[in-house]
Structures are given as C-alpha cells and as structure tokens.
Amino acid sequence: MALLRVGQLPDSALAAAAEFHAKVLPLLNPPKGGEDLLLVFPPADHTHRAWRLAAVQGLAREHAPIRVNGVASDDEAAIAAALDYIAHAPGVTGQYWPLDAEGAGSA
C-alpha cells in the first residue's frame, strides 16, 4: 500500500480544501503503480472533516478497484496501526479517520 503524506495545509477549511485540490490532487491521478493508497493528512479541527472525507471518497470511487483511504494524524504509531488494519481489511475503501495515540488496539 502506498502512503502519501499530504503535508501542512492552511488552517481555514476552505483554504485547505482549495490547496489540496490544486496542489495535491493532481499528483494522485492516477495513483502510481495501481497500489492501494493511504493519504495521511495533518491533524485539524472538525471543520476539515467533510472536505477530506469527500476527497477520499471521490478518489476511491474514481480509482476503484484501487482502495483509497485517509487518516489525520501526526502520531507514527497510530498511522502504522491504521496501515496494518487497512492491509488486513480488503473491503475497506473511501474511509477517513482522525487518529490519536489513545485508539483501540491490543492491550
């Protein structure tokens, strides 16, 4: 599975969405090598959820059967856990999850 770190975006949800669509989205068409893709967004407040989910869902529909999912995190352990989960869940696509170090996992 390919992992793409989106990088820092503006604080405003509208400005962040515009920058993502102008600068990042062109790099994803089509995803390189036909690999499933996990987009890693930087953490952001709740105002960014809708545009991020819509972008991930649109990419997943457009590039099926390639799976596209997204997470928001700067916690490397949480990102690795999400990557492992998705790798073992072949039907999961078009999902977006904000992550932290307090999530579910083995105790």
Phi and psi in degrees as a GROMACS rama.xvg file:
@    title "Ramachandran Plot"
@    xaxis  label "Phi"
@    yaxis  label "Psi"
@TYPE xy
-80.6128  144.692  ALA-2
-121.034  126.804  LEU-3
-121.856  117.668  LEU-4
-85.2066  118.791  ARG-5
-67.2247  -35.1655  VAL-6
90.5119  174.099  GLY-7
-66.4848  137.106  GLN-8
-123.924  163.882  LEU-9
-58.1242  156.134  PRO-10
-68.37  -35.1815  ASP-11
-70.1559  131.48  SER-12
-60.3332  -41.7878  ALA-13
-64.913  -45.0736  LEU-14
-67.0099  -38.294  ALA-15
-64.491  -43.7814  ALA-16
-62.4029  -42.8908  ALA-17
-62.3921  -43.9948  ALA-18
-66.7243  -41.1305  GLU-19
-59.2083  -48.407  PHE-20
-67.9296  -31.5797  HIS-21
-81.9613  -37.6264  ALA-22
-109.215  -34.1311  LYS-23
-94.6674  -46.595  VAL-24
-53.5375  -41.615  LEU-25
-60.5943  -24.7657  PRO-26
-74.4668  -14.5985  LEU-27
-101.384  1.91356  LEU-28
-111.501  108.624  ASN-29
-82.7855  162.746  PRO-30
-56.4693  138.086  PRO-31
-64.4949  135.406  LYS-32
70.4591  5.51238  GLY-33
68.4015  17.4026  GLY-34
-82.1456  150.88  GLU-35
-60.2048  155.286  ASP-36
-132.37  134.524  LEU-37
-116.216  117.631  LEU-38
-87.9245  130.433  LEU-39
-111.337  107.061  VAL-40
-90.3907  151.949  PHE-41
-70.7135  154.558  PRO-42
-56.5342  145.454  PRO-43
-154.248  165.016  ALA-44
-74.4903  177.33  ASP-45
-61.3305  -19.4421  HIS-46
-69.3312  -13.523  THR-47
-92.8748  -11.1503  HIS-48
-59.722  -47.379  ARG-49
-63.6234  -47.6394  ALA-50
-69.0284  -35.739  TRP-51
-66.3854  -45.0784  ARG-52
-61.6886  -44.2439  LEU-53
-61.7568  -40.9363  ALA-54
-64.3236  -45.9648  ALA-55
-64.4509  -44.388  VAL-56
-63.6442  -41.5486  GLN-57
-63.0114  -43.2733  GLY-58
-63.9772  -40.278  LEU-59
-63.6532  -42.4897  ALA-60
-66.2021  -45.5237  ARG-61
-65.957  -33.1179  GLU-62
-109.412  12.2801  HIS-63
-55.8717  141.799  ALA-64
-86.0469  3.9506  PRO-65
-63.7659  133.246  ILE-66
-90.2272  134.689  ARG-67
-127.406  125.811  VAL-68
-134.292  166.134  ASN-69
-139.367  149.059  GLY-70
-132.934  158.115  VAL-71
-121.426  113.857  ALA-72
-170.702  154.803  SER-73
-120.94  13.0941  ASP-74
-97.1188  110.346  ASP-75
-61.9784  -36.0113  GLU-76
-66.3924  -40.3587  ALA-77
-65.9107  -40.3781  ALA-78
-64.6566  -43.8262  ILE-79
-62.028  -40.3281  ALA-80
-65.2659  -40.689  ALA-81
-64.9615  -42.0514  ALA-82
-60.57  -43.6528  LEU-83
-64.6126  -44.0841  ASP-84
-59.0291  -49.1753  TYR-85
-64.0406  -37.5765  ILE-86
-61.6997  -29.0159  ALA-87
-100.767  9.33382  HIS-88
-128.221  77.6891  ALA-89
-63.4709  -14.2828  PRO-90
-93.0201  -2.10985  GLY-91
-87.4366  120.019  VAL-92
-155.31  153.406  THR-93
73.5888  23.9037  GLY-94
-107.546  153.025  GLN-95
-135.716  125.491  TYR-96
-129.165  125.077  TRP-97
-75.4323  131.931  PRO-98
-118.267  157.124  LEU-99
-147.552  -178.006  ASP-100
-81.6952  0.00814365  ALA-101
-102.2  10.6414  GLU-102
-72.3954  -179.551  GLY-103
-67.75  154.118  ALA-104
168.384  178.109  GLY-105
-71.2365  142.137  SER-106
